[in-house]
Amino acid sequence: MIVERSDDLINTFIEEAREHLPIIEAGLLALEHKPDDHALLNELFRSVHTIKGGAGFFGLGNIGLLTHSMENVFSQARDGKLLLSHVQIDVLLASLDRLVQMIDDSANSNNIAVDVPCQQLNALVDSANQASTVLVQDTQDDDDGITLFENNHQAERIAINQGHDLETLEQYSLEQQAADETGEYYQDDLVISFIEEARDCAARIESCLLTLEDNPCDIQTINELFRHVHTIKGGAGFLRLQKIAHLTHIIEDILSLAKNANLILEKHYIDTLLEAYDVLIQLIAQYNDDAAIDIHPLCQRLLALTQAGPLEHDEPVLEERPAPAAIVITAPEDPGNEHDGALLGRHNETEESIRVHVKRLNKLIDLAGELVLVRNQIFRVCEPLISQTNGLKVVLHNFNRITSEMQEEIMSTRMQPVGVIFNRFPRLIRQLENDLHKQLELVTEGADVELDKTIIESLTDPVT
């Protein structure tokens, strides 16, 4: 579903896409050394899938095509049909460069050619599909004595083309099959990341629904609501959380009708959607044990809402309102509260980040500066009175301490580790290794030193 372009929504998508790009690059470089790392594959798939979903939402066709092809490659790798080696990583990195180019120029992204990278990516998928016909053990006819490789010559050719030896490819296939059978396909960290994001989106869903109850034709709110539901649906589908995916899919259908002015979200619609929101919250909270939650009756009522035909009266005037930019502030982790390997023990960690509007944060910083000035004025006025007033010195001391600590904490919200500048270096080093045919080692120190966000942005281009 393609919606009218909104500058604020597009900018939010671009901002989020740019956050995923360095994650993809770092993941690809790490995957070159650990091609069977399921956590990396899952993270890469999820980042690419997120960009693909947003691109489709805004009608950015070429970004959608390229990320779809990249997603297919990662899907084959996750299924054990393709082991990503140096050659495949080169193709993916070249595709990532093209993706970065389109993200940076999203307005003209549909004019940027993606035929070549898509063809290269599709060739990797085709190669994996050919290999899958050979590298599958026939479990239905034990009497034939068919081994893992039905055609050794074909298997060898495919493996060599992909840069692997047969022993490595066979071992990888067996390990992947064993992982699938034991259900240990997804990593705890990935699930926790999804639950954190889903809770954040769910909170916005409730707020949007309440807003629409007063203004059911607010297209900006409808778009925002659709986007949050779509995000949860995509993550749930990826993690095979079927009930969450099914419920959000039906909600998404209702919102699609509303976006196209084929349905007005009147009070009884909002009531049912709020009920669906309550069930969604339960499913998210009990994602690992949702058998007792029956969503069938609710889904039937939601489906009934989608049966309404197009409105016969004039289309309502859909109002636009700006959506403020937002940044994420993440609270520091408390090592003492970690519970390794226990999802329930890490429940509190999923609630340690919130979204704060940029204007509000900047206003808070300005107020902190003014508070410091007022503190200094109070000290000058009260200094002659310290010897005459009992307890005044202690009060002033505490006021000074609290003001200083508050200012430091507020200013720290704009601080970022300088290591984000170094994130581009591994890619440069890799290219130098290929160009010079030498093995290089990158050593960075002090990556955790923090600087103001403005300084980080100013240093990024000159340094890299």
Secondary structure, 3 states (H helix, E strand, C coil): CCCCCCHHHHHHHHHHHHHHHHHHHHHHHHHCCCCCCHHHHHHHHHHHHHHHHHHHHCCCHHHHHHHHHHHHHHHHHHCCCCCCCHHHHHHHHHHHHHHHHHHHCHHHHHHCCCHHHHHHHHHHHHHHHHHHHHCCCCCCCHHHCCCCCCCHHHHHHHHHHCCCCHHHHHHHHHHHHHHHHHCCCCCHHHHHHHHHHHHHHHHHHHHHHHHHHHCCCEHHHHHHHHHHHHHHHHHHHHCCCHHHHHHHHHHHHHHHHHHCCCCCCCHHHHHHHHHHHHHHHHHHHCCCCCCCCCCHHHHHHHHHHHCCCCCCCCCCCCECCCCCCEEEEECCCCHHHCCCCCCHHHHHHHHCEEEEEHHHHHHHHHHHHHHHHHHHHHHHHHHHHCCCCCCHHHHHHHHHHHHHHHHHHHHHCCEEECHHHHCCHHHHHHHHHHHHCCCCCCCCCCCCCEEEHHHHHHHHHHHC
